[in-house]
Amino acid sequence: MTSRRRRRTLLSEINVVPYIDVMLVLLVVFMIAAPLMVQGVLVNLPETLSEPLPREKNDPLIISIKSEGTFFLETQATKNIPLGLDEISIQVEKILKANPSLQVVVRGDGGVKYQKVMELMSVLQASGAEDVGLITQPPSS
C-alpha cells in the first residue's frame, strides 16, 4: 500500500491593503498639519500692495521685530530667543561671512516703532548686509 501524501504548498502573500490605508491616513494628517506648522515669531505684518522680491536659491535670513521692540534672529540656533542689537550684529556678521550673497529680510510687526526698524537696518548694514528687504502681507479683501 502506497500512501500518497498530498503536499500542501504554502502561499506566502502579504495583504497590503491595510498598509495603504495607514499610508493614506498619514498623508491626510500631514497635509492638514503642514500649513499649521508655521515657524518663527508671531508678528502682525503690515498690509501693503507691493511686488514680491525675487526669490534667491537659498532661504533668506529672517530677522523679526515684535510690537514691543524685541528682536529675533530666525535660525535654528537662535529660534524664539530674544536678542539685543549687538548680538544680532555678531550673528549676522558670522552668517554673512559664510554666505555673502544671502538675502536678508525683516519681519516687523505693524505696531513696532519706526525707530526700532531703523536701528535694526543700521546694524544690518554695519554687519555687511548689502540688500535688506521688508516682509509684508497683501491686504485682505
Secondary structure, 3 states (H helix, E strand, C coil): CCCCCCCCCCCCCCCCHHHHHHHHHHHHHHHHHHHHCCCCCCCCCCECCCCCCCCCCCCCEEEEECCCCCEEECCCCCCCCEECHHHHHHHHHHHHHHCCCCCEEEEECCCCCHHHHHHHHHHHHHCCCCCEEECCECCCC
